[in-house]
Amino acid sequence: SLGARLRACGNISKLVTNCAGAAATGAAGVPSDDVFDAVLFAGGVEALVEVVKADEDKGPVRQNASIALARLAKNAACAQRLRECGGMKVLMQLHSELGRK
């Protein structure tokens, strides 16, 4: 069902957020290049951008995916991929929406 898929996307987004955050801060035992390379190889940036675009309810799944993208953007290669797939525009639009609330 759509609800189950959205929950799965939200949970995966949390996982990416936590891994990217740990990698960016240099947490012990978390090889940063491996985390970001794995996300890039798997098409994770593009997938998260699609989740942000598709979640019409603008609920927690969209929020979790947006946070994951923001964490990934701290890595140069992920930030480049985010720009290439139009993700920066999506995040800026989201930021604008949040500012109006």
Beta strands, then each sheet from edge to edge (+ up, - down):
end
